[in-house]
Structure formats: C-alpha cells, structure tokens
C-alpha cells in the first residue's frame, strides 16, 4: 500500500531569532493533525537563532546551521533534503501557516496547490495561476505546495536574488503543470520581506527568459499603467477654473 502523501515545510532563516519561534509554533500546531516533515535551513546565524532551533530540534525532521549563498541557495538545500514524495511549502522567519489541506491525496499527485496569503491587518493577497502568471509574481510561497516529484533536483536559479521563486513558478506554467486553487491553503507573510520592494528589472528578465519579448512588453505596459500613470495624475498641476 502507498503511504499518505506528506507535507514538507521548509523555513529558511538567518539572524531572525525574534521572529522564528512564531513560525515554528505555527507549523507544529499543524503537525498535530497532519503528516508534516518540518525542515529549518539556517544560514549560520550569530544572533541566537540557532539556540531557538535547538529548543525544538527533537520535533524537526531536519535542520542545519551553516553559511550559504543567500535565500535561494538555502531554499535549494531545503528542497534537496525534503522527502521525494512530499509536497513542499516555504516559509521565512515571521511567516506562518494558517491552514493546510486536510489531505493531499484528494488531489492528483502532480497538482500544484495554491491559496491565499494574509499580509497584515486587512490585507489579503489573492493569487492567480492563469495568464497573469506569465506577466507578474501572482503566487506567494507562503501558500504554495509543490510536489517534489515535479522537479526532483533543487529548482531555484540563484542568478535571481529576489524572484527565483517567480522564475520557478513561470517555468512550471510553461511546462503545462496543473495549478489548483485550494481554499484550505492559507498562509501569512510577514511584512517587510525582501520581495516587498519590487525589482521590476529582475521580474522583466524572468518574463523575457521564460515567455519571450512579447510577454515582456506586455509586462512593461502593465507596469506603466499600474504605477506610472497614477503617479503622473497625482503630480499633475491643478488649473484654475
């Protein structure tokens, strides 16, 4: 008999001792009722983060504390260490799991599940996996479950320091992966993360690499319509009537 599909939840962290414990506790709360492997990849912290991890070490599937080459190098380490038959979700320190699907075997083995992300008081990120994903970063890793069998080797391209997860999501979209919205999948993203500061040039490079010049041009047009035009309207001088 095949075993129940597992969740692998991976937290990547460096020098965030004050934020990490709430993330750990949110995962352990889910672990009471679900088959979860919890992995923590620490980038050699020096602020007490390692001591926080050690307090919960007996409840972790895997952890390591050593220097790395940045966020996506750490995420690749977590991917490599995850169970090959699990679905993987990533959290940063200060992020939280709000809820997970009751069972993964209610979905096809190669389905990528995505859900909503709470981003502070009154703010909810509503994801999209349709054509918008060809243009913008429309999925957030705090509510994204990817079966490892889709990409057994670590998938994140470290040449993209802020949006390598967007690149991976686009490549899955390009390969025809089936994305399924799961209302039970809800995450919380701590405000102030690195990707909170948009780097449009990096996302544009990714769009062009994955879908070509036409989609990159559409992305530029959309960015202009959403940001530049409203700003110009605000700066337009008021004329006397």
N, C-alpha and C positions, 0 to 999 in steps of 0.2 A: 504494500500500500504506500502511496506517496504521502509525504507529511504535509501538514498545513503550511501554506506559504508564510514566510516570516517578513517582518519589517526590520530593516537595518536603519537606525537613526544615527547620524554622524554629526558630532559637534566639532567644529574647528575653532581654535581659540589661541590667543597669545596676549598675555598681560591683561586679563579681564577678570580678575578674582572677584570683584564686587558684583559682576553680572552673571557669572557662570552658574552659581548654585540654583537660581530660579529656573534656569534652563534644564539643569539636571533633574530637579524635582518634577518639572512638567512631564519629562519623559518617563520617570519612574512611576508616576501616577498612572500613565497609560499602560505601563508594563504589568500592572496588577491583573489586567484582564486580556492582554493581547501578547502574541508571540513576538517579542521585540529583542533584538540584539542592539545594545547601546555602545557606541564607539566614540571615544574622545581623542582628537588629534591636537596636541598642544605644541606650539612652535618654540619650545624651550623658554617658557615664561620665567620671569625673575621677580614677580610681584606677589607671590603666594598662590597663584593659580594651580600650580602642581599640588600644593597641600590640600586645596579644595577637591581636586580629582581624587587624591589618595583617600580622602574620607569616604568616598563612595566606590572605591576600587573593586570591592567584592561584589558589587551589583552591575559592573560593567562587563561587556563581552570582550572588550579590547581597549587599551589606551597606551599612548606613547607621549613622551615629552622630549622633544629634540628639535634643533634648528631646522627650518625648512626654507623654501624659496618663495614663500608668500601663500596667500589664501588658497589658490587653486592647486598648488603643489600639495598642500595639506589635504585638500578635498580629494585629490588623486590617491593619496595614501589611504584615506578612509575608504574610498571605493575599492582599492586593492584588497583591503582587509575584510571587507564585507562578505557575508555568505553568498556564494554564487547563485543560489536560488531565491534570494531575498529581493525585495523592492526597497530602494534606498531613498532616504529623505535627509536633507542637510539643514542644520541649524547653526547659527552663530551664537556667541555668548550674549545673553539677553533676549534672544528669540525664545519662543515657547511653542509647544504643541498644545493646541486647544482640544482637538478631537481627531481621531483616526477612523477609517472604515472599520466596521465590525469584523469583516473577514475579507481577505484578499482573493480567496477562491470564488467569490461571487463575480469576479471579473476574468477576462481572458488573460492567460499567462503573460502576454506581451503588451497588455494595455498600460499606457502611462496615465496615471490618475493625477488630476489637478483640482485644487479647491481655492477657497477664498483666504485672504490674509488680512488680519486686523493690524492696523498700523498706528494705533494711538486712539485717543478719545474721539469717537465719531467718524473715524476714517477706516474704510474697508476697501481693499484692493480687489476688484472683480476681474479675474483672469479671462483670457481668451486664447484659444488654440486654433482659430480659423486663419483667414488670410492676414489678419493683423500681426500674427507671429512672424510673418515674412518681413515686417517693417519695424516692429518695436518689441521691447522687452515686456511681453504681456503675460509671462508666467513667473512666479516668485518661488524660490527654492523652499521656503518655509511651508509650503503646501503643494509639494510636487513629489510623487512617488514613482520612481523609475525602476523597472525590473533590471537587475544586473545582467540577466541573460541577453538583453538587447545590445549590450556593449561590455563584454567581459573584461576588457582592458580599461584602465583609467581613461576617462573621456575628455578631460578638460585641457584645453590648449593654453599653456601658461604664457604664451605671447600676448594674450589679452588679460591684463592685470585686474580689470574691474568686471568685465562682462563675458568671461569664458563660459559661464553657465548659459547665457543667452545664445552664444555660439553653438553649444551642445544642443540646446533645445531646437534651434533652427536646423541643425544637421539631422536631428530626428524627424522634424517636419519634412525636410527634403527627401528623406528616405521612406516616407509614407507610414511612419509609426502612427498607431491609433491612439489619439489623446481622448480621454473620457473624463467629463466633469463629474466629480464626486462631492455631493453636498455635505457628507460627513467629514470631509478632509478640511480642517480649518487650522491655520497657523497664526502666530503673532510675530511680527517683525519689530525688533527694537528700533526706534527712530535714531537717525544719525549714522547709519551704516555707510560704508564707502560708496555703495551704488546709489545712495540718496542724492549725491552730487552728480548730475548727468555728465557723461563724457560722450557727446554726440559723435565726435570724430571716430571714437572706437566702435560704437554701435554701427556707424556707417560702413566702416571697414568690414565688419562682420556680415552685414547685409549684402554688400557687394561680393564678398568672397563666396557666400552661400547661394545667392539668388541672382547675382548679376547687376549690371548697370541700371537696367530699367527699374528694378525694385529699389535700388539705392536712390535713384532720382525721385521716386515716389516718397521715400522716407524723408528726403530733404524738403520736398514740397509740404509734407505733413508737418514737419518740424517748424517750418516757416509759418504755416497757417496757425499752429497752436501757440507759438511763442513770440515770434517777431511782430506779426500783425497786431495782436492785442497790446503789445508794448508800445507800438507806434501810435495806436489810438489814445493810449494814456498820455503820451507825450505831446500829442497834437495841441497846439495853442488854441485857446478859446477866443473866438472872434466876437467883437461887439455887434449886437444886432442893431 
